[in-house]
Amino acid sequence: MRNIFLFLVLLSIGVCSAQKAFHSRRLGTEGQIVGRILSEYDSSSRPPVRDHADNSAILVITNIFINRLIWHNNYAEVDLYLRQQWQDSRLKYDVDTREGIDEIRLPGNRKIWEPDTYFTSGKELSRNEKNSKHIVVEPSGYIRSSERVLLELPYAYGTMFPFTNSRQFTIKLGSYNYDIDDIVYLWANSPPLVNPIEVSQDLLKGDLTFEEASAGDCVGNYTVGVYSCIDAHVYFSASTISGLMSWFLPSLFLLIGSWLHFWIHGSWSVPRTISAAVPFFILAAYYIFMREDSYTQAQGAWLAFCLVLTFFSFVEYFLVICCGGRRSIRYKTLGPQEDHPMGAAKETVEVAYNEGCASFRDNNGIDVISRVAFPIVTIVFLIIYFIFIV
């Protein structure tokens, strides 16, 4: 047993030493290759066009991986990886197959020509940080680049309110220095393994999840010349219940709550005052302090309707008080006056009566009309709203 144990220990030490030697030899070979292909390399000049190519432009195959998203009030902070691939025949190299080298990774301090890609649809917050870029060169001169970029992109809400709570932003990129005669961008599109836009697993779950991405081409005319441009529209959505519960149902409940005083006696009572005033002031505060760019046109129309209708309900509250619902007080004597030195005991009886524009038998006329008019107006608006606005 002891001999077997010693044999296993010596064998493991030998394997580790062989692996270290192989790794050191590979690093040395890769360093020699990098030094050889970059010895006379000019990183400021564009790579030559491939033989028998139909045009003189370099094809840059692009793919974007979205790693993380932070939603702010009117913009999204997007943490992504920009992946690009292109051919540079000047970086071709030969290597013995026994070396097991299929590609080499360029050190961060060695520079090669790059397409100078930048994002035109947003603001770049950070880029070119240490260890944020990786460049790999294959023996054929094919280059794969991956770079981490932090962007600030404006987003817009979807139009299918209130059934979906969706958001959309556009990622648009092009070359800063090279026009369409020098560089043409194409989206990498080889599903299911490679797609133009990919997202992390964290963005596939949660309250707001990735739905789809639509990639295409855009040609932008800038100061001089025409530049190749590609863009992608990225969509995120939440559940229907989340969209309804966020603020559509609360605003609807406030609107209905402003009608409750139609069934309360037409006097300056606390319940009637609360029902008329509180919904209006809550909706008014929300409408004033919320930024207009934080909700869609459809959402703004619904909020404006709720605000106007609760205001009219508030006005109806004052009309009822002014036109009717006055109170009169009469006293009823409970016993003979001589039995009470300070005067006869009296019972105060409060009697409310209706008159003028508010007289509908035993009810206030304005309240009776409002009980029917306000719900009908709301139902008609909702029908028009869901047909023509949403």
VEXVO-505815 format. One record per residue (C-alpha): x, y, z; residue in three letters; residue number from 1. Coordinates in Angstrom, 3 decimals. Example, Ala and Ser with C-alpha at 12.3 -4.5 7.8 and 13.67 -1.06 7.14 Angstrom:
2
SITE          u          v          w   rest    nr
SITE     12.300     -4.500      7.800    ALA     1
SITE     13.670     -1.060      7.140    SER     2
end
This chain:
390
SITE          u          v          w   rest    nr
SITE      0.000      0.000      0.000    MET     1
SITE      2.829      2.341      0.836    ARG     2
SITE      4.488      1.764     -2.538    ASN     3
SITE      1.198      2.393     -4.351    ILE     4
SITE      0.716      5.628     -2.426    PHE     5
SITE      4.233      6.832     -3.300    LEU     6
SITE      3.675      5.893     -6.936    PHE     7
SITE      0.463      7.943     -7.086    LEU     8
SITE      2.153     10.939     -5.462    VAL     9
SITE      5.059     10.820     -7.924    LEU    10
SITE      2.641     10.411    -10.825    LEU    11
SITE      0.586     13.459     -9.812    SER    12
SITE      3.759     15.534     -9.385    ILE    13
SITE      4.916     14.450    -12.835    GLY    14
SITE      1.561     15.342    -14.435    VAL    15
SITE      1.542     18.773    -12.793    CYS    16
SITE      5.106     19.438    -13.924    SER    17
SITE      4.244     18.374    -17.477    ALA    18
SITE      1.187     20.651    -17.519    GLN    19
SITE      3.209     23.602    -16.240    LYS    20
SITE      5.886     22.957    -18.827    ALA    21
SITE      3.286     22.710    -21.606    PHE    22
SITE      1.590     25.926    -20.423    HIS    23
SITE      4.915     27.781    -20.256    SER    24
SITE      5.875     26.512    -23.700    ARG    25
SITE      2.517     27.614    -25.107    ARG    26
SITE      2.859     31.083    -23.609    LEU    27
SITE      6.302     31.360    -25.103    GLY    28
SITE      5.059     30.274    -28.526    THR    29
SITE      2.161     32.726    -28.397    GLU    30
SITE      4.532     35.527    -27.425    GLY    31
SITE      6.761     34.699    -30.386    GLN    32
SITE      3.767     34.720    -32.747    ILE    33
SITE      2.556     38.083    -31.426    VAL    34
SITE      6.018     39.593    -31.793    GLY    35
SITE      6.345     38.221    -35.340    ARG    36
SITE      2.974     39.385    -36.724    ILE    37
SITE      3.207     42.827    -35.106    LEU    38
SITE      6.848     43.519    -35.945    SER    39
SITE      5.976     45.475    -39.093    GLU    40
SITE      2.290     46.015    -38.442    TYR    41
SITE      0.753     49.489    -38.920    ASP    42
SITE     -2.234     49.870    -36.610    SER    43
SITE     -3.234     53.207    -38.165    SER    44
SITE     -3.952     51.820    -41.644    SER    45
SITE     -7.046     49.887    -42.620    ARG    46
SITE     -6.640     46.153    -43.449    PRO    47
SITE     -6.450     45.239    -47.143    PRO    48
SITE     -9.580     43.952    -48.846    VAL    49
SITE     -9.921     40.219    -49.362    ARG    50
SITE     -9.131     38.822    -52.774    ASP    51
SITE    -12.032     38.681    -55.245    HIS    52
SITE    -14.204     40.826    -52.949    ALA    53
SITE    -17.196     42.584    -54.514    ASP    54
SITE    -16.483     45.867    -52.743    ASN    55
SITE    -13.637     47.634    -51.012    SER    56
SITE    -15.233     47.814    -47.551    ALA    57
SITE    -14.273     45.740    -44.534    ILE    58
SITE    -17.156     43.679    -43.140    LEU    59
SITE    -17.568     44.006    -39.378    VAL    60
SITE    -19.846     41.324    -37.898    ILE    61
SITE    -21.398     42.652    -34.681    THR    62
SITE    -23.171     41.081    -31.739    ASN    63
SITE    -24.267     42.660    -28.424    ILE    64
SITE    -24.671     40.893    -25.086    PHE    65
SITE    -26.670     42.866    -22.494    ILE    66
SITE    -25.409     41.958    -19.059    ASN    67
SITE    -27.295     44.271    -16.709    ARG    68
SITE    -29.965     46.995    -16.760    LEU    69
SITE    -30.867     49.727    -14.293    ILE    70
SITE    -34.116     51.571    -15.028    TRP    71
SITE    -34.175     55.246    -14.122    HIS    72
SITE    -36.955     57.811    -14.497    ASN    73
SITE    -36.529     58.464    -18.228    ASN    74
SITE    -33.409     56.524    -19.212    TYR    75
SITE    -31.863     53.099    -18.781    ALA    76
SITE    -28.306     52.382    -17.680    GLU    77
SITE    -27.206     49.506    -19.924    VAL    78
SITE    -24.160     47.377    -19.130    ASP    79
SITE    -23.268     45.439    -22.300    LEU    80
SITE    -20.518     43.661    -24.185    TYR    81
SITE    -19.817     44.811    -27.735    LEU    82
SITE    -18.557     41.862    -29.782    ARG    83
SITE    -17.056     42.427    -33.226    GLN    84
SITE    -15.394     40.232    -35.833    GLN    85
SITE    -13.441     41.199    -38.945    TRP    86
SITE    -10.656     39.962    -41.196    GLN    87
SITE     -7.122     41.361    -41.206    ASP    88
SITE     -4.882     39.350    -43.525    SER    89
SITE     -1.782     41.118    -42.169    ARG    90
SITE     -2.193     39.132    -38.934    LEU    91
SITE     -2.052     35.675    -40.521    LYS    92
SITE      0.400     33.264    -38.913    TYR    93
SITE      1.477     29.641    -39.222    ASP    94
SITE      1.740     27.352    -36.237    VAL    95
SITE      2.548     23.692    -35.828    ASP    96
SITE     -0.588     21.667    -35.134    THR    97
SITE      1.291     19.836    -32.372    ARG    98
SITE      1.405     23.095    -30.403    GLU    99
SITE     -2.383     22.963    -29.975    GLY   100
SITE     -2.760     26.681    -30.635    ILE   101
SITE     -6.039     27.556    -32.389    ASP   102
SITE     -5.946     31.242    -31.474    GLU   103
SITE     -3.855     33.788    -29.621    ILE   104
SITE     -4.975     36.504    -27.265    ARG   105
SITE     -3.321     39.876    -27.750    LEU   106
SITE     -1.869     41.543    -24.650    PRO   107
SITE     -3.566     44.746    -23.602    GLY   108
SITE     -0.538     46.859    -24.446    ASN   109
SITE     -0.362     45.683    -28.077    ARG   110
SITE     -2.521     47.670    -30.475    LYS   111
SITE     -4.020     46.629    -33.799    ILE   112
SITE     -6.392     48.329    -36.230    TRP   113
SITE    -10.007     48.490    -35.039    GLU   114
SITE    -13.157     49.815    -36.762    PRO   115
SITE    -13.546     52.670    -34.257    ASP   116
SITE    -17.123     51.761    -33.359    THR   117
SITE    -19.207     54.062    -31.186    TYR   118
SITE    -22.841     54.246    -30.064    PHE   119
SITE    -24.846     57.053    -31.647    THR   120
SITE    -28.127     56.539    -29.765    SER   121
SITE    -26.892     57.102    -26.225    GLY   122
SITE    -24.233     58.456    -23.948    LYS   123
SITE    -21.206     56.319    -23.144    GLU   124
SITE    -20.532     56.426    -19.402    LEU   125
SITE    -17.432     54.222    -19.336    SER   126
SITE    -15.273     52.411    -21.866    ARG   127
SITE    -11.724     51.205    -22.445    ASN   128
SITE    -11.231     50.386    -18.796    GLU   129
SITE     -8.518     48.002    -17.702    LYS   130
SITE     -9.270     44.372    -18.572    ASN   131
SITE    -12.543     45.403    -20.278    SER   132
SITE    -11.378     44.523    -23.815    LYS   133
SITE    -10.305     41.133    -25.161    HIS   134
SITE     -8.961     40.586    -28.674    ILE   135
SITE     -8.328     37.127    -30.111    VAL   136
SITE     -6.590     36.424    -33.446    VAL   137
SITE     -7.017     33.159    -35.345    GLU   138
SITE     -4.315     31.747    -37.678    PRO   139
SITE     -6.309     32.924    -40.720    SER   140
SITE     -6.138     36.523    -39.511    GLY   141
SITE     -9.765     36.498    -38.357    TYR   142
SITE    -10.193     38.760    -35.312    ILE   143
SITE    -12.734     38.491    -32.499    ARG   144
SITE    -13.055     41.455    -30.171    SER   145
SITE    -15.129     41.803    -26.996    SER   146
SITE    -15.398     45.096    -25.145    GLU   147
SITE    -17.453     46.096    -22.116    ARG   148
SITE    -19.381     49.370    -22.430    VAL   149
SITE    -21.682     51.194    -20.018    LEU   150
SITE    -24.363     53.226    -21.821    LEU   151
SITE    -27.108     55.649    -20.898    GLU   152
SITE    -30.018     55.129    -23.309    LEU   153
SITE    -33.400     56.901    -23.358    PRO   154
SITE    -36.393     54.582    -23.438    TYR   155
SITE    -40.070     54.867    -24.332    ALA   156
SITE    -43.151     53.143    -22.983    TYR   157
SITE    -45.238     50.835    -25.132    GLY   158
SITE    -48.621     51.860    -26.533    THR   159
SITE    -50.679     48.916    -25.213    MET   160
SITE    -51.485     50.549    -21.893    PHE   161
SITE    -52.913     49.437    -19.513    PRO   162
SITE    -52.743     45.777    -20.529    PHE   163
SITE    -48.963     45.660    -20.915    THR   164
SITE    -46.233     47.581    -19.155    ASN   165
SITE    -43.596     47.556    -21.885    SER   166
SITE    -40.472     49.640    -22.484    ARG   167
SITE    -38.289     50.016    -25.542    GLN   168
SITE    -34.876     51.495    -26.246    PHE   169
SITE    -32.757     51.601    -29.393    THR   170
SITE    -29.100     50.641    -29.683    ILE   171
SITE    -27.551     52.282    -32.735    LYS   172
SITE    -23.873     52.116    -33.658    LEU   173
SITE    -21.519     53.093    -36.439    GLY   174
SITE    -17.913     54.022    -37.122    SER   175
SITE    -16.555     57.354    -35.969    TYR   176
SITE    -13.829     57.736    -38.613    ASN   177
SITE    -14.618     55.360    -41.481    TYR   178
SITE    -17.441     55.849    -43.979    ASP   179
SITE    -19.401     53.194    -45.824    ILE   180
SITE    -16.678     52.777    -48.476    ASP   181
SITE    -14.280     51.589    -45.773    ASP   182
SITE    -16.498     49.757    -43.266    ILE   183
SITE    -19.845     47.990    -43.507    VAL   184
SITE    -21.501     46.724    -40.326    TYR   185
SITE    -23.600     43.558    -40.269    LEU   186
SITE    -25.429     41.922    -37.390    TRP   187
SITE    -24.315     38.421    -36.435    ALA   188
SITE    -27.329     36.265    -37.187    ASN   189
SITE    -26.812     32.516    -36.896    SER   190
SITE    -29.597     31.298    -34.585    PRO   191
SITE    -29.970     29.518    -32.268    PRO   192
SITE    -26.309     29.774    -31.240    LEU   193
SITE    -25.626     33.389    -32.230    VAL   194
SITE    -28.192     36.216    -32.317    ASN   195
SITE    -27.734     39.965    -32.868    PRO   196
SITE    -28.870     40.784    -29.320    ILE   197
SITE    -28.392     38.428    -26.386    GLU   198
SITE    -29.209     38.978    -22.724    VAL   199
SITE    -28.130     37.481    -19.415    SER   200
SITE    -30.303     35.094    -17.426    GLN   201
SITE    -31.055     37.823    -14.882    ASP   202
SITE    -32.927     39.806    -17.553    LEU   203
SITE    -35.175     36.831    -18.338    LEU   204
SITE    -36.817     36.938    -14.916    LYS   205
SITE    -38.119     39.564    -12.548    GLY   206
SITE    -40.794     42.248    -12.809    ASP   207
SITE    -39.575     43.608    -16.165    LEU   208
SITE    -38.172     40.927    -18.471    THR   209
SITE    -36.631     40.807    -21.923    PHE   210
SITE    -39.225     40.158    -24.631    GLU   211
SITE    -37.565     40.502    -28.046    GLU   212
SITE    -35.068     42.467    -30.126    ALA   213
SITE    -35.488     43.666    -33.698    SER   214
SITE    -32.186     44.277    -35.501    ALA   215
SITE    -31.807     46.145    -38.776    GLY   216
SITE    -29.753     48.607    -40.810    ASP   217
SITE    -29.814     52.380    -40.738    CYS   218
SITE    -27.875     54.672    -43.066    VAL   219
SITE    -27.116     58.034    -41.539    GLY   220
SITE    -26.032     61.112    -43.443    ASN   221
SITE    -23.607     62.998    -41.264    TYR   222
SITE    -21.356     65.974    -41.829    THR   223
SITE    -19.294     64.452    -44.612    VAL   224
SITE    -20.096     61.263    -46.503    GLY   225
SITE    -22.387     58.374    -45.663    VAL   226
SITE    -21.550     56.064    -42.772    TYR   227
SITE    -22.599     52.478    -42.256    SER   228
SITE    -25.030     52.208    -39.373    CYS   229
SITE    -26.912     49.341    -37.741    ILE   230
SITE    -29.495     49.499    -34.978    ASP   231
SITE    -31.569     47.235    -32.781    ALA   232
SITE    -34.849     47.914    -30.980    HIS   233
SITE    -34.911     46.091    -27.655    VAL   234
SITE    -38.226     45.417    -25.901    TYR   235
SITE    -38.894     44.642    -22.237    PHE   236
SITE    -42.303     43.953    -20.767    SER   237
SITE    -44.008     43.202    -17.461    ALA   238
SITE    -47.079     41.105    -16.745    SER   239
SITE    -50.597     42.368    -17.377    THR   240
SITE    -51.424     42.294    -13.670    ILE   241
SITE    -48.363     44.413    -12.937    SER   242
SITE    -49.426     46.993    -15.515    GLY   243
SITE    -52.965     47.163    -14.152    LEU   244
SITE    -52.008     47.219    -10.487    MET   245
SITE    -49.271     49.810    -10.866    SER   246
SITE    -51.584     52.806    -11.323    TRP   247
SITE    -54.541     52.141    -13.660    PHE   248
SITE    -56.683     50.446    -10.999    LEU   249
SITE    -55.684     52.924     -8.222    PRO   250
SITE    -56.694     55.844    -10.453    SER   251
SITE    -59.958     54.110    -11.355    LEU   252
SITE    -60.737     53.490     -7.665    PHE   253
SITE    -60.040     57.155     -6.890    LEU   254
SITE    -62.389     58.173     -9.675    LEU   255
SITE    -65.177     55.939     -8.367    ILE   256
SITE    -64.479     57.123     -4.816    GLY   257
SITE    -65.176     60.710     -5.902    SER   258
SITE    -68.752     59.665     -6.744    TRP   259
SITE    -69.656     58.302     -3.311    LEU   260
SITE    -70.826     61.661     -2.002    HIS   261
SITE    -73.669     61.580     -4.572    PHE   262
SITE    -75.413     59.179     -2.151    TRP   263
SITE    -74.591     61.171      1.019    ILE   264
SITE    -76.905     63.853      2.406    HIS   265
SITE    -76.273     67.173      0.683    GLY   266
SITE    -74.778     69.024      3.609    SER   267
SITE    -71.276     70.056      4.608    TRP   268
SITE    -70.543     66.702      6.231    SER   269
SITE    -67.147     65.111      6.774    VAL   270
SITE    -67.806     61.963      4.657    PRO   271
SITE    -69.129     64.038      1.764    ARG   272
SITE    -66.164     66.420      1.929    THR   273
SITE    -63.631     63.575      1.978    ILE   274
SITE    -65.279     61.789     -0.964    SER   275
SITE    -65.304     64.958     -3.086    ALA   276
SITE    -61.959     66.514     -2.208    ALA   277
SITE    -59.424     63.737     -1.506    VAL   278
SITE    -59.516     61.950     -4.935    PRO   279
SITE    -59.176     65.244     -6.802    PHE   280
SITE    -56.180     66.466     -4.799    PHE   281
SITE    -54.403     63.087     -5.025    ILE   282
SITE    -54.793     62.935     -8.818    LEU   283
SITE    -53.851     66.599     -9.184    ALA   284
SITE    -50.647     66.092     -7.173    ALA   285
SITE    -49.764     62.979     -9.186    TYR   286
SITE    -50.402     64.736    -12.491    TYR   287
SITE    -48.375     67.794    -11.505    ILE   288
SITE    -45.321     66.144     -9.996    PHE   289
SITE    -44.972     63.234    -12.417    MET   290
SITE    -42.726     64.001    -15.397    ARG   291
SITE    -44.544     63.956    -18.739    GLU   292
SITE    -41.856     61.770    -20.322    ASP   293
SITE    -42.419     59.066    -17.692    SER   294
SITE    -45.728     57.917    -19.171    TYR   295
SITE    -47.164     57.428    -22.636    THR   296
SITE    -49.730     59.506    -24.470    GLN   297
SITE    -52.406     56.928    -23.636    ALA   298
SITE    -51.526     57.020    -19.943    GLN   299
SITE    -51.545     60.824    -19.966    GLY   300
SITE    -55.002     60.856    -21.594    ALA   301
SITE    -56.432     58.559    -18.936    TRP   302
SITE    -54.919     60.569    -16.087    LEU   303
SITE    -56.206     63.826    -17.587    ALA   304
SITE    -59.714     62.363    -17.864    PHE   305
SITE    -59.624     61.211    -14.219    CYS   306
SITE    -58.413     64.637    -13.118    LEU   307
SITE    -61.138     66.488    -15.041    VAL   308
SITE    -63.933     64.204    -13.866    LEU   309
SITE    -62.889     64.357    -10.207    THR   310
SITE    -62.760     68.153    -10.552    PHE   311
SITE    -66.340     68.209    -11.831    PHE   312
SITE    -67.308     65.951     -8.939    SER   313
SITE    -65.697     68.476     -6.607    PHE   314
SITE    -67.653     71.293     -8.282    VAL   315
SITE    -70.870     69.286     -7.907    GLU   316
SITE    -70.167     69.071     -4.186    TYR   317
SITE    -70.257     72.876     -3.878    PHE   318
SITE    -73.293     73.228     -6.153    LEU   319
SITE    -75.301     70.918     -3.920    VAL   320
SITE    -74.372     72.939     -0.853    ILE   321
SITE    -75.261     76.235     -2.569    CYS   322
SITE    -78.492     75.111     -4.277    CYS   323
SITE    -80.000     72.861     -1.633    GLY   324
SITE    -79.454     70.731      1.356    GLY   325
SITE    -80.003     73.632      3.762    ARG   326
SITE    -80.845     72.849      7.342    ARG   327
SITE    -83.453     74.372      9.645    SER   328
SITE    -83.673     73.905     13.419    ILE   329
SITE    -86.870     73.752     15.462    ARG   330
SITE    -87.366     72.952     19.127    TYR   331
SITE    -89.914     70.653     20.720    LYS   332
SITE    -90.981     71.205     24.322    THR   333
SITE    -90.836     68.013     26.351    LEU   334
SITE    -92.900     69.063     29.428    GLY   335
SITE    -94.750     71.887     31.293    PRO   336
SITE    -92.630     74.999     31.710    GLN   337
SITE    -93.488     75.492     35.407    GLU   338
SITE    -91.740     72.242     36.297    ASP   339
SITE    -88.472     73.678     35.105    HIS   340
SITE    -87.210     76.894     36.688    PRO   341
SITE    -84.699     77.522     33.898    MET   342
SITE    -87.319     76.917     31.218    GLY   343
SITE    -88.931     73.926     29.630    ALA   344
SITE    -86.781     71.060     28.450    ALA   345
SITE    -86.570     71.064     24.675    LYS   346
SITE    -85.509     68.534     22.088    GLU   347
SITE    -83.574     69.878     19.126    THR   348
SITE    -84.747     68.469     15.831    VAL   349
SITE    -82.621     68.951     12.709    GLU   350
SITE    -84.629     69.038      9.536    VAL   351
SITE    -83.041     69.144      6.071    ALA   352
SITE    -85.094     70.372      3.181    TYR   353
SITE    -84.471     70.831     -0.529    ASN   354
SITE    -85.496     73.796     -2.588    GLU   355
SITE    -84.642     75.671     -5.769    GLY   356
SITE    -82.404     73.919     -8.319    CYS   357
SITE    -81.818     70.992     -5.989    ALA   358
SITE    -85.425     69.898     -5.399    SER   359
SITE    -86.201     66.338     -6.615    PHE   360
SITE    -88.778     65.078     -4.121    ARG   361
SITE    -86.847     63.736     -1.106    ASP   362
SITE    -83.456     63.738     -2.870    ASN   363
SITE    -81.116     66.425     -4.096    ASN   364
SITE    -81.718     66.839     -7.840    GLY   365
SITE    -78.061     67.457     -8.766    ILE   366
SITE    -76.991     64.322     -6.904    ASP   367
SITE    -79.635     62.253     -8.687    VAL   368
SITE    -78.403     63.422    -12.091    ILE   369
SITE    -74.742     62.906    -11.127    SER   370
SITE    -75.365     59.320    -10.001    ARG   371
SITE    -76.227     58.461    -13.594    VAL   372
SITE    -74.237     60.995    -15.610    ALA   373
SITE    -70.744     60.403    -14.167    PHE   374
SITE    -70.685     56.579    -14.634    PRO   375
SITE    -72.151     56.897    -18.163    ILE   376
SITE    -69.509     59.459    -19.154    VAL   377
SITE    -66.777     57.194    -17.789    THR   378
SITE    -68.062     54.118    -19.648    ILE   379
SITE    -68.317     56.044    -22.926    VAL   380
SITE    -64.796     57.409    -22.498    PHE   381
SITE    -63.382     53.933    -21.780    LEU   382
SITE    -64.993     52.562    -24.944    ILE   383
SITE    -63.509     55.368    -27.040    ILE   384
SITE    -60.217     55.076    -25.166    TYR   385
SITE    -59.663     51.375    -25.850    PHE   386
SITE    -60.790     51.661    -29.486    ILE   387
SITE    -58.981     54.787    -30.649    PHE   388
SITE    -56.278     55.659    -28.112    ILE   389
SITE    -54.735     52.446    -26.811    VAL   390
end
